[in-house]
Amino acid sequence: MTTFHIVYTAGTIASLLPFAFSLLRSPAARFLLVDNGCGPDESQCLRSVADSEPRFSYYRLPFPDVAPHGTALDHLLERCTERFFAILDSDIMATGDFLSELADRPTRFGAICSAWPIWIEDGESVCAASQTFVGGPYRQLSDGTEVGGTGCAIYDRTALEDALGQVRAGLSNQTSHALGDELRLSFQKRGWNCIRFGTARVAHLQLVLQGNPIINRHSDHLHHIGGVSHTSDVAPTSLPSKLRRVASLFLRGDRSPASNLVSNVNRRFSESGRKQASTYLRKRKVVLHAEAAMDALRCGDPPPTTPPTGSPEVNGRLALFLESLVRDYPDQCERLSSVTRT
């Protein structure tokens, strides 16, 4: 069996833990429910769910505060003794046996990646040559290199550990100056000139360099909202939060703050920057509507009217998710309630 590690952060248990029951539709999968800084009540809820089902188990990360996602994954990889190291985001609902869709694997590979966010069009998942950041929704480089994602990933553990031996910061987010001269030169020879890398992407590129390709695989049975545990990114709650968010977007990078500000402002007003901004506005609509629909269904109310996203492709994907949500989510919430009452 394959064990998927699912990391839960504080404030998401009530809305996202019901999805865990949908994952049981894959009979060859086990699930480790990972507590990343949850409060006492949420931690007890996770324990109760883990105790209710033989294929669930519980583990609390040994950090005093909420750990960054890459740090959490590094720690979980250190604990893993199985042939495959598998991860799954907590805001994914399954409608069937997804693991069987990912079971056809070549003899040599780095990772099988799936479960792309609902809000991203397939054509937007290619990282343009001019883009300075590879991560988030990007699962392919402009030269055709597949770089996957971490929504759902099944790694060859030995290959991943070998790759991480060449990567200084493990699976955490990185900038190019942190790569080291040898790795930076190897990337440049391949034309990979990004200066910022999202969770696990440096490791993915190193896997490719070592001859262990990343394989992107579509799953009809995985519906990934994509960003519920990072709601502060799409809906800052106060003016200071919004200002900090905007500042971080314009000042981050691999050079001085002034240089970063100039390059990021120029990029934001370029054609590709405007397209990216439009994509993230769509993300905001999808994530906030999914949250509102889940809140309504937990209260026994009908979900609100779905807003148009501006993308027929995303509209169709969102409709499929909402159809499944209305059909299955109330029962999943009731099962969660019954488990935590006992």
C-alpha positions as CSV (number, residue, x, y, z in Angstrom):
1,M,0.0,0.0,0.0
2,T,1.0,3.6,-0.5
3,T,0.8,6.1,2.4
4,F,-0.2,9.6,1.5
5,H,0.9,12.4,3.9
6,I,-1.7,15.1,4.3
7,V,-0.7,18.2,6.2
8,Y,-3.5,20.1,8.0
9,T,-3.0,23.7,9.3
10,A,-4.9,25.5,12.1
11,G,-8.3,26.8,11.1
12,T,-8.9,24.4,8.2
13,I,-10.1,21.2,10.0
14,A,-13.8,21.9,10.0
15,S,-13.9,22.5,6.3
16,L,-11.2,20.2,4.9
17,L,-11.1,17.2,7.1
18,P,-14.4,15.8,5.7
19,F,-12.6,15.4,2.4
20,A,-10.4,12.7,4.0
21,F,-13.3,10.2,4.0
22,S,-13.6,10.6,0.2
23,L,-10.0,9.5,-0.2
24,L,-10.9,6.0,1.1
25,R,-12.3,5.3,-2.3
26,S,-8.7,4.3,-3.2
27,P,-8.5,0.9,-1.5
28,A,-4.7,0.6,-1.9
29,A,-3.9,3.8,-0.2
30,R,-3.3,4.8,3.5
31,F,-3.4,8.3,4.8
32,L,-1.3,9.9,7.5
33,L,-3.2,12.9,8.9
34,V,-0.4,15.4,9.8
35,D,-1.1,18.0,12.5
36,N,0.8,21.2,11.6
37,G,0.3,23.5,14.6
38,C,-3.4,22.9,15.1
39,G,-5.0,23.9,18.4
40,P,-6.1,21.4,21.0
41,D,-9.7,20.9,19.7
42,E,-8.6,20.5,16.1
43,S,-5.8,18.1,17.1
44,Q,-8.3,16.0,19.0
45,C,-10.6,16.0,15.9
46,L,-7.7,14.7,13.8
47,R,-6.9,12.0,16.4
48,S,-10.6,10.9,16.5
49,V,-10.8,10.6,12.7
50,A,-7.5,8.7,12.6
51,D,-8.8,6.3,15.3
52,S,-12.0,5.7,13.3
53,E,-10.5,4.1,10.3
54,P,-7.7,1.5,9.9
55,R,-6.2,3.2,6.9
56,F,-5.9,6.6,8.7
57,S,-3.2,7.4,11.2
58,Y,-2.2,10.6,13.0
59,Y,1.1,12.4,13.5
60,R,1.9,15.8,15.0
61,L,4.9,17.7,13.7
62,P,7.5,18.4,16.4
63,F,7.7,22.1,15.8
64,P,6.6,24.8,18.3
65,D,4.8,26.8,15.6
66,V,3.2,26.2,12.3
67,A,6.0,24.9,10.0
68,P,6.4,26.1,6.3
69,H,5.1,23.5,3.9
70,G,8.6,22.6,2.6
71,T,9.9,22.2,6.2
72,A,7.0,19.9,7.0
73,L,7.6,17.8,3.9
74,D,11.4,17.5,4.7
75,H,10.6,16.2,8.1
76,L,8.0,13.7,6.8
77,L,10.4,12.5,4.2
78,E,13.0,11.8,6.9
79,R,10.4,9.6,8.7
80,C,9.3,7.7,5.6
81,T,10.6,4.2,5.2
82,E,8.4,3.1,2.3
83,R,9.6,2.8,-1.3
84,F,7.4,5.7,-2.3
85,F,7.0,9.0,-0.5
86,A,3.5,10.3,-1.3
87,I,1.9,13.6,-0.5
88,L,-1.6,15.1,-1.0
89,D,-3.0,18.5,-0.3
90,S,-5.7,18.8,2.3
91,D,-8.1,20.7,0.0
92,I,-8.5,17.8,-2.4
93,M,-11.7,15.8,-2.7
94,A,-11.7,12.3,-4.4
95,T,-14.6,10.9,-6.4
96,G,-13.1,7.5,-7.2
97,D,-10.1,5.3,-7.0
98,F,-7.5,7.9,-7.9
99,L,-4.5,5.8,-7.0
100,S,-5.3,3.3,-9.8
101,E,-5.0,6.2,-12.3
102,L,-1.5,6.9,-11.1
103,A,-0.3,3.3,-10.8
104,D,1.2,2.9,-14.3
105,R,4.8,4.0,-13.6
106,P,7.9,3.6,-15.7
107,T,10.9,1.7,-14.2
108,R,12.7,4.9,-13.5
109,F,11.1,8.2,-12.5
110,G,11.4,10.9,-10.0
111,A,7.7,11.7,-9.3
112,I,4.2,11.1,-10.6
113,C,2.3,14.4,-10.1
114,S,-1.4,15.1,-10.4
115,A,-4.3,17.1,-9.0
116,W,-3.9,20.5,-10.5
117,P,-5.9,23.4,-9.0
118,I,-9.4,23.9,-10.4
119,W,-8.7,27.5,-11.2
120,I,-5.8,27.1,-13.6
121,E,-6.3,26.5,-17.3
122,D,-4.1,23.9,-18.9
123,G,-2.5,26.5,-21.1
124,E,-1.5,28.6,-18.1
125,S,0.4,25.8,-16.5
126,V,3.5,26.3,-18.8
127,C,6.1,28.6,-17.3
128,A,7.2,31.1,-19.9
129,A,10.9,31.6,-20.6
130,S,10.6,35.2,-19.4
131,Q,9.0,34.1,-16.1
132,T,11.2,34.5,-13.0
133,F,9.3,32.1,-10.8
134,V,8.6,28.4,-11.2
135,G,6.2,27.0,-8.7
136,G,2.5,27.3,-7.8
137,P,0.4,26.4,-10.8
138,Y,3.3,25.8,-13.2
139,R,3.8,22.2,-14.1
140,Q,5.9,22.5,-17.3
141,L,8.7,24.7,-18.5
142,S,8.7,26.4,-21.9
143,D,11.2,23.8,-23.2
144,G,8.8,21.0,-22.4
145,T,10.4,19.9,-19.2
146,E,7.8,18.6,-16.8
147,V,8.3,20.0,-13.3
148,G,5.1,18.7,-11.7
149,G,3.6,20.0,-8.5
150,T,2.9,19.1,-4.9
151,G,-0.9,18.9,-4.8
152,C,-0.6,15.2,-5.3
153,A,2.9,13.6,-5.8
154,I,4.2,10.1,-5.5
155,Y,8.0,10.1,-5.4
156,D,10.5,7.4,-5.8
157,R,12.0,7.9,-2.3
158,T,15.5,6.8,-3.1
159,A,15.7,9.0,-6.2
160,L,14.3,12.0,-4.2
161,E,16.8,11.5,-1.4
162,D,19.7,11.3,-3.9
163,A,18.5,14.6,-5.5
164,L,18.1,16.3,-2.2
165,G,21.8,15.4,-1.5
166,Q,22.6,18.1,-4.1
167,V,20.0,20.6,-2.9
168,R,20.9,22.9,0.1
169,A,17.4,23.8,1.3
170,G,15.6,20.5,0.8
171,L,12.0,20.9,-0.4
172,S,11.6,24.4,0.9
173,N,11.1,27.5,-1.4
174,Q,14.4,28.8,-2.7
175,T,16.0,31.6,-4.6
176,S,18.7,31.1,-7.2
177,H,21.5,32.5,-5.0
178,A,20.8,29.6,-2.5
179,L,21.4,26.9,-5.1
180,G,25.2,26.9,-5.0
181,D,27.5,27.5,-7.9
182,E,27.5,24.0,-9.3
183,L,23.7,23.5,-9.3
184,R,23.1,27.1,-10.6
185,L,25.5,26.4,-13.5
186,S,23.8,23.0,-14.3
187,F,20.4,24.8,-14.4
188,Q,21.8,27.6,-16.6
189,K,23.2,25.1,-19.1
190,R,19.7,23.8,-19.5
191,G,18.3,27.3,-20.0
192,W,16.5,27.2,-16.6
193,N,17.0,30.8,-15.6
194,C,14.3,31.4,-13.0
195,I,15.4,33.1,-9.8
196,R,12.7,31.9,-7.5
197,F,11.5,28.3,-7.0
198,G,8.3,27.1,-5.2
199,T,8.1,24.1,-2.9
200,A,10.0,21.1,-4.2
201,R,10.7,22.5,-7.6
202,V,14.5,22.7,-7.2
203,A,14.4,19.0,-6.2
204,H,12.2,18.2,-9.2
205,L,14.6,19.9,-11.6
206,Q,17.5,18.0,-9.9
207,L,15.6,14.8,-10.4
208,V,15.3,15.6,-14.1
209,L,19.1,16.3,-14.3
210,Q,19.8,12.9,-12.7
211,G,17.7,11.1,-15.3
212,N,14.6,10.6,-13.1
213,P,11.8,12.5,-15.0
214,I,8.8,14.1,-13.4
215,I,5.6,12.7,-14.9
216,N,2.4,14.8,-15.0
217,R,-0.6,12.6,-14.9
218,H,-4.3,13.8,-15.0
219,S,-6.7,12.2,-12.6
220,D,-10.5,12.4,-13.2
221,H,-11.1,11.5,-9.6
222,L,-9.1,14.3,-7.9
223,H,-10.7,17.7,-7.4
224,H,-8.2,20.2,-6.0
225,I,-9.5,23.6,-4.9
226,G,-6.0,24.9,-4.7
227,G,-5.3,27.5,-1.9
228,V,-7.8,27.0,0.9
229,S,-5.1,26.6,3.5
230,H,-3.6,29.9,2.2
231,T,-6.7,32.0,2.3
232,S,-4.7,35.0,3.6
233,D,-3.0,35.1,0.1
234,V,-6.3,35.6,-1.7
235,A,-8.4,37.5,0.9
236,P,-6.2,39.6,3.3
237,T,-8.4,40.5,6.2
238,S,-7.2,44.0,6.9
239,L,-5.6,46.9,5.2
240,P,-2.2,46.3,6.8
241,S,-2.4,42.7,5.7
242,K,-3.2,43.8,2.1
243,L,-0.3,46.3,2.1
244,R,2.1,43.7,3.5
245,R,0.9,41.2,0.8
246,V,1.4,43.8,-2.0
247,A,4.8,44.8,-0.7
248,S,6.0,41.2,-0.5
249,L,4.9,40.6,-4.1
250,F,6.9,43.6,-5.4
251,L,10.0,43.4,-3.2
252,R,10.8,39.7,-3.2
253,G,13.4,38.3,-5.5
254,D,17.1,37.4,-5.7
255,R,18.6,40.9,-5.7
256,S,18.4,44.1,-3.7
257,P,14.9,45.4,-2.7
258,A,15.2,48.3,-5.1
259,S,16.1,46.1,-8.0
260,N,13.4,43.6,-7.1
261,L,10.8,46.5,-7.0
262,V,11.8,47.8,-10.5
263,S,11.8,44.4,-12.1
264,N,8.6,43.2,-10.5
265,V,6.7,46.4,-11.4
266,N,7.9,46.1,-15.0
267,R,6.9,42.5,-15.1
268,R,3.5,43.2,-13.5
269,F,2.6,45.6,-16.3
270,S,3.9,43.4,-19.1
271,E,1.5,41.3,-21.1
272,S,2.5,38.1,-19.3
273,G,2.2,39.9,-15.9
274,R,-1.3,41.1,-16.8
275,K,-2.3,37.5,-17.7
276,Q,-0.9,36.2,-14.5
277,A,-2.8,38.8,-12.5
278,S,-6.0,37.8,-14.3
279,T,-5.3,34.1,-13.4
280,Y,-4.9,35.0,-9.7
281,L,-8.1,37.0,-9.7
282,R,-9.8,33.9,-11.0
283,K,-8.1,31.9,-8.2
284,R,-9.6,34.3,-5.7
285,K,-13.1,33.8,-7.1
286,V,-12.8,30.0,-7.1
287,V,-11.3,29.6,-3.6
288,L,-13.6,32.0,-1.9
289,H,-16.7,30.5,-3.6
290,A,-15.6,26.9,-2.7
291,E,-15.2,28.0,0.9
292,A,-18.7,29.7,0.9
293,A,-20.2,26.6,-0.6
294,M,-18.7,24.4,2.0
295,D,-19.8,26.7,4.8
296,A,-23.4,26.7,3.5
297,L,-23.5,22.9,3.1
298,R,-22.1,22.3,6.6
299,C,-25.0,24.4,7.9
300,G,-27.6,22.6,5.8
301,D,-28.1,25.5,3.4
302,P,-27.9,25.4,-0.4
303,P,-24.6,26.8,-1.8
304,P,-24.5,30.3,-3.2
305,T,-24.8,31.0,-6.9
306,T,-21.6,30.2,-8.7
307,P,-19.9,33.3,-10.1
308,P,-18.5,33.3,-13.6
309,T,-14.8,32.9,-13.6
310,G,-14.1,34.3,-17.1
311,S,-12.8,30.9,-18.3
312,P,-15.1,28.2,-19.9
313,E,-12.5,25.6,-19.1
314,V,-12.4,26.6,-15.4
315,N,-16.2,27.0,-15.3
316,G,-16.6,23.4,-16.3
317,R,-14.0,22.1,-13.9
318,L,-15.6,24.1,-11.0
319,A,-19.1,22.8,-11.9
320,L,-17.9,19.2,-11.7
321,F,-16.3,19.9,-8.3
322,L,-19.5,21.6,-7.0
323,E,-21.7,18.8,-8.2
324,S,-19.6,16.3,-6.3
325,L,-19.5,18.6,-3.3
326,V,-23.3,19.0,-3.1
327,R,-23.7,15.2,-3.5
328,D,-21.1,14.0,-1.1
329,Y,-19.9,16.7,1.3
330,P,-23.0,16.8,3.7
331,D,-22.5,13.0,4.3
332,Q,-18.8,13.5,4.9
333,C,-19.5,16.3,7.4
334,E,-22.0,14.1,9.2
335,R,-19.5,11.3,9.4
336,L,-16.9,13.7,10.8
337,S,-19.5,14.8,13.4
338,S,-20.4,11.3,14.4
339,V,-16.7,10.4,14.8
340,T,-15.9,13.4,17.0
341,R,-19.0,12.9,19.1
342,T,-18.0,9.4,20.2
